[in-house]
Amino acid sequence: DPRGIYTCETGDKKRASLQVHYRMCQNCIEVDAPTISGIVVADVVATIFLAVAVYCITGQDKGRLSRASDRQNLIANEQLYQ
């Protein structure tokens, strides 16, 4: 625990004191540059994979033929509205 009062003495018996206060983090995790870059690369790869998956899934609906129930029944031109 580096908290406390530190004293510096010079050769001619002069003193200087410094009081140090800081909070220690109990649940902190040290993250270095390779870890951060790995997280970023994994996020980009996951995003690209998800985008390709969504594109492939939604692209399959283009070839679907319309069903008879999807069609609208139109009235022939000869018939008169009442």
C-alpha angles and dihedrals in degrees: 000000000000095000116119144069118314122198127202119200125194128205094262093057097261116146133203123185129204125189115209123203125173140150120242117217111228097194101034122134120204111230120193130196098267091053092051092047090049091053091049093048092048090050092051092048091049091049092050091047091051092048092051091047092051091047092051094047095048093042092065093067093066094077095050115120118226115253124231089250090058092058121092117233109234126204114238117247092245095063119089125222115240 
